[in-house]
Amino acid sequence: MEGVPGNALKLEMLKQVVEARSRRLSARWTVEAQTDAMNQYGVNVEDEMLAAIGQEITVEIDQEILRSLRTLPPTPTAPNTFDQTALTGAPISVVDQFAVLAVLMNREANNIARRTRRGKGNWAVIIPTMLTVLEAARASAFVRTTEGTWDAPTNNKYVGTLNNSMKLYVDTYAEDSAPVLIGYKGTSDVDAATFYCPYVPITTHGIVTDPNSFEFVTSFYTRYGYVEFTNTATSLGNSADYLGLVGVNSATLTFL
């Protein structure tokens, strides 16, 4: 191959339009309610309402992103679904059966590495029931966090690692039928499945008084961009390549 330059690598920068999204929540309460709550119970209604609205708008955005991420990968089929009644082999106990979930998650994480050519899945979002399964599995290599519990503002709790490489989070709002969501996030900012870009952080208008009812009114709002890549010509890889699902048939679960 002397004197042969080899195949040429071309880099092309492309633009994709990102549509801004808005989210707003408001609340109102009466002067009487605020006075009674403070005098009778020592509760500041204003502080409670502000905290509740700020938390709720954050949870809504978080759930919106999770729902979107779960729609990107293909729907998991039977070979990639944890069904306790359809396991092969001869497990000797329930805890051995539970270890199959970890095997399926590891296989999907390795499939992500095959699709992206960048790395295996290094994070997963599971439902509380599947956390119970991994905690009880005999050989799942699941290690609970030793740093105490950590609650994100979105109430997704970091609970530990699987095989010392995959960080596990629990979606406390997910139904039992929700699949296990596995994804890869690289060290670079652009090495990810999707991008959430808030350019107006969660902001409040403050407390105002309704001139008609003299009730107190407050609201929170935010504006942000969220983009997914569905065309391989516009990204390092399709967004779906960075994600994988493991189905869960929770109706077949038994813990005895």
N, C-alpha and C positions, 0 to 999 in steps of 0.2 A: 504493500500500500504506500510505498514511497512516492511523494509528490502528489498524492491524492488528498484533497482537502476533506473528503467525507461529506456526509449529508449536512445540509445547511439548516440551522434552527432559526426560525423567524418569530419575533415577538410582535404582537399586534395589540394595541390598546383600544378597547371598545367602550362605548358609553351606554348606559342603560338608565332609562328614566325611572325615578323612584317617586311614587305618589305619597304626599304627606297625609298622615292620618291624625285625627283628633279624637280625644276622649274626654268626657266631662261628666262630673257627678255633682249634685247639689243636695242640700238639706236645709230644713227650716224647723224652728221650734219657737215656742211662745215664751213671753216674759214670765208668765206664771209658772211654767214648767221649770224654767231655769231657777227661779227663786225658791220654789218648793224643794227641788232636788238639792239645792245647796243648804237650805235651812234644816231639812229633815234628815238628809243622808250625807251631807258634806260632799256631794258630787257636783263637779263643775260640768254642766251640760255642754258648754261651749268647747271645752278641751276634749270631752268624750266624742263629740260629733266630728271635730276636726281630725282626731286620730282615726275614727272609724272610716271616714270618707277617704282619707289618704291611703289607708290600708286597702280598702276595697278597690280603688282605681288601680293600684299596683297589682293586686291579685287578678283583676280582669285582663290587664295587659299580659301578664304571665300566662294565664290560661289560654288566651288567644294565640300566643306563640306556640305553646305546647300542642294545641289542637292542630295548628298549621303544620308543625313538624311531623306529627303522626300521620298526616295525609300524604307526605312526600314519598316514603318508601312503598314498595308493593305490599299488598295485604298478605300477611303470613299464611302459608298453607299448612297442611297437616304435619309434614316432616319438621316444620319449624314452629310448632305449637306445643306448649306444655300441657299435656293431657294425662293426668295421673292414671286413668283407666286404660290407656293405650300404650303403655311403656313396654318395651321389649326386654329380653333378658330375664334374669331371676333375682331381682332385688330382695334382700332378706328382711327389710324393714321399711317403714315409712320414711325414715330419714335418708335412706339410700335412694328412694324414689325422688325425694326432693332435690338431690344433687343433680338430677337430670336438667333442672332449670339452669343451673350454672353452666352445664355443658352446652346447652343451646345458646346461651348468651355469649359464651366464648367463641362458638362457631360463627355467630353473626358478627362479632367484633373482628374476627379474622377475615370474613368476607368483605368487610369495609376496607381493610388493608388491600385486599385484592382489587377492589374496584377503584380506589383512589390512588394506589401505588405510593401512598404517603405514610400511613400508619394505621394500626388497628384501632377499633373503637376504644376510647378511654374514658367515656362517661355513659351513664345510663340513668333513666328515670323509671322507677318502678312504683307499683301501687302498694299500699300498706300490707295487703295479703301476701304479696310476693316477698316482701321483706321478712315476714314470718317464716315463709318457706326457706329462704336462704339462711336465716338464723338457725333453723332446725336441721338443715342438711348436714350429713356427716362429713362429706368431702367436697364442699363447695369452695373452699379456700376463701370464704367471706370473712373479713375482719372488720368488726365494728370500730368506729372511731373511738380513739382513747382520749380525745381532746374535749370530751363533753359534747352536748348537743349544740348545734348551730342552726339558727333559724334565719333564713334569708328574709328580706322584706316581703318576698312573695310567698312565704310559708312553705317553700320547698326545702325539706330538711336534708342536710348532708348526713348520711348514716354510716358510711364506711367505704371499704374498697373490696373489689373482687380480684383475686389473683394478684394482689399488690400492684395493679395497673389500671383498673377501671373504677372510677369514683361513682358511688351510688347515691342517688337522691330519691326521696319519696315525695310523690305528688299526693298530698293529703286530700285533694279534691277529686281525684280520679275514681271512676267506678271500677268494680271488680272485673269488668269485661275489657278494660283498657289494656292494650298490649304493652310489653316492655319496650321502651324506646332506648336505642343505643346509638351513640354518635361519636364522631372523632373531631377533636379540636386541636389544631396544631399550635406551635409556638408563635407563629406569625398572626397578625390581626386579620389578614385576608384568607387564612387557611381555616375556613369554617364553612358550615353548611348554609347558614343564612345570616343576615345582618340586621340588627335592631339599632336604630340610630335616633335617639331622642335629641331634638334640638331645642325644644322648650321643656325643661324639666317640670315635674309636677308642681304646679303653682296654684296658690289660692288667691281669690279676689278679696279676701278679708270678710269681715262681718258687716252686713248692711241691714237696714231696717225696712221692711215692706211698708210703704206709706198707707196702704189700704187696711192691712190687718195688724200692723205694728209688730209682726213676727220678725225674729232674727233669721237671716238667710245667708248661707255661705255656699261656695262652690269651689271645686278643684278642676283643673284642666291640664292637659299636656298635649303636645304635638310631636310626632315622631315619624320616622321612615322605617319601613320594614321591606326587605327584598329577598326573594328566593331566585336561584338560578335554575332554570328549566331547559336551558339551551347550552350544550357543552362548549359552544363557540364563544360564550361570554364569560367563562369562569375557568378556574383551575380544574373544575369538574362539576358535574351536575350536583345540585343540592342533595338529591336523593342518594348520590353515591356516598355521601358522608353519613348517612343514616341507615338504620336497620330496625326491624321489628321482630320481636318474639311473641307469638300469640299466646294467650292464656285462656284455658278452659276452666274457669274457676268453679263451674258447677260440678266438676269431677273431683274436687279437692276433698281429702279426708285427712285428719291429723291423728288418727288412731290406727 
